Amino acid sequence: MSDLLETAANAGNFKTLVKAIDALELRETLRSPGIFTIFAPTDEAFAKLPEGTLDLLLQDLPKLKKIVTYHVAFGDVRSDDLGQIDEVETVEGSVLAIESANGTIKVNNASILKTDIVTDNGTIHAIDTVLMPAIVAGH
């Protein structure tokens, strides 16, 4: 098995997320033995952002860090867990709403496309939308 970052990079559909992680120098954190769960927006999710948004975020690292860490939760949260809980705290400090109904799981306004991509130091869930913490969405 490999760590969260290697797994995301090798998956091929998280290139934009990995680029953001590199820009923030969070590579070592996501390779550490600490256990994390990443709600990982696919490249298609990033492509849905308004044109130019990603370039602006890559120039505003504090805002980008809030967004990226808003997608990361402490601990190993698997799909079975997501069906039992209604929220999860993020590394950014906010809470993500979890909704499970009719075999689908939503995190805030994002649908989980693929669950339980298990790595040495946590789990990745692929999502179809970039999540925005309130502090960023309000700008």
C-alpha positions in Angstrom: 0.0 0.0 0.0 1.0 3.6 -0.3 0.3 6.8 1.6 -2.5 9.3 0.9 -0.5 11.5 -1.4 1.0 8.7 -3.4 -2.4 7.1 -3.8 -4.0 10.4 -4.9 -1.2 11.1 -7.4 -1.3 7.6 -8.8 -5.1 7.6 -9.2 -4.7 10.0 -12.1 -7.9 12.0 -11.5 -6.7 14.1 -8.5 -3.9 16.0 -10.4 -5.3 19.5 -9.4 -5.6 18.5 -5.7 -2.1 17.2 -5.7 -0.9 20.4 -7.4 -2.6 22.4 -4.6 -1.1 20.2 -1.9 2.3 20.8 -3.4 1.8 24.5 -3.6 1.0 24.5 0.1 3.9 22.3 1.0 1.5 19.9 2.7 3.2 16.9 1.1 5.0 15.7 4.3 1.8 16.1 6.4 -0.1 13.8 4.1 2.7 11.3 4.1 3.0 11.3 7.9 1.8 8.3 9.9 -1.1 10.4 11.3 -4.5 9.0 10.1 -6.5 11.3 7.9 -9.6 11.1 5.6 -9.6 13.2 2.5 -12.8 14.1 0.7 -10.9 14.5 -2.6 -12.3 16.6 -5.4 -11.6 15.1 -8.8 -10.0 17.1 -11.6 -13.6 17.4 -13.0 -14.7 19.0 -9.8 -12.0 21.6 -10.0 -12.9 22.2 -13.6 -16.4 23.2 -12.5 -15.0 26.2 -10.6 -15.5 29.5 -12.4 -12.7 30.2 -14.9 -9.6 31.7 -13.3 -10.6 30.6 -9.7 -7.9 28.0 -9.4 -5.2 30.4 -10.7 -6.3 33.0 -8.1 -6.2 30.4 -5.3 -2.7 29.2 -6.3 -1.6 32.9 -5.7 -3.5 33.2 -2.4 -2.0 30.4 -0.4 -3.8 31.2 2.9 -7.2 30.9 1.2 -6.1 27.8 -0.7 -4.9 26.2 2.6 -8.3 26.8 4.1 -10.0 25.1 1.2 -7.6 22.2 1.0 -7.7 21.5 4.8 -11.5 21.8 4.7 -11.4 18.6 2.6 -9.4 16.7 5.3 -10.7 15.1 8.4 -8.8 13.6 11.3 -9.1 9.8 11.7 -10.1 7.0 9.4 -13.7 7.7 8.3 -14.9 4.9 6.0 -18.2 4.6 4.1 -19.7 2.5 6.9 -18.9 5.4 9.3 -20.4 8.0 6.9 -23.7 6.1 7.0 -23.8 6.4 10.8 -22.8 10.1 11.3 -24.2 13.4 10.2 -21.0 15.5 10.5 -17.3 15.3 10.6 -14.8 17.9 11.8 -12.1 19.1 9.3 -8.5 19.9 9.8 -9.4 23.5 8.8 -11.6 23.6 11.9 -15.1 23.6 10.4 -17.6 20.8 10.2 -18.8 19.0 7.1 -22.4 17.9 6.9 -22.8 14.2 6.0 -26.0 13.0 4.5 -26.6 9.3 3.6 -29.8 8.3 1.8 -30.8 5.7 -0.8 -27.3 4.4 -1.2 -25.7 7.7 -1.9 -23.6 9.8 0.4 -23.3 13.6 0.2 -20.7 15.8 2.0 -22.2 19.3 2.1 -23.2 19.8 -1.5 -20.9 17.2 -3.0 -21.7 13.7 -3.9 -19.2 11.0 -3.1 -18.2 9.3 -6.4 -16.0 6.5 -4.9 -15.6 5.6 -1.3 -12.9 3.9 0.7 -9.8 4.3 -1.3 -7.7 2.9 1.6 -4.1 3.9 2.1 -1.4 3.3 4.7 -2.3 6.5 6.6 -6.0 7.0 5.9 -8.8 6.9 3.4 -9.7 8.9 0.3 -13.3 9.5 -0.9 -13.6 11.0 -4.4 -16.1 13.8 -4.6 -17.7 15.7 -7.5 -17.5 19.2 -6.2 -14.9 21.4 -4.5 -16.1 22.2 -1.0 -15.8 25.8 0.2 -15.6 26.7 3.8 -17.9 29.5 4.9 -15.0 31.9 5.5 -13.9 31.6 1.8 -17.4 31.2 0.3 -18.4 34.5 1.8 -15.8 36.4 -0.2 
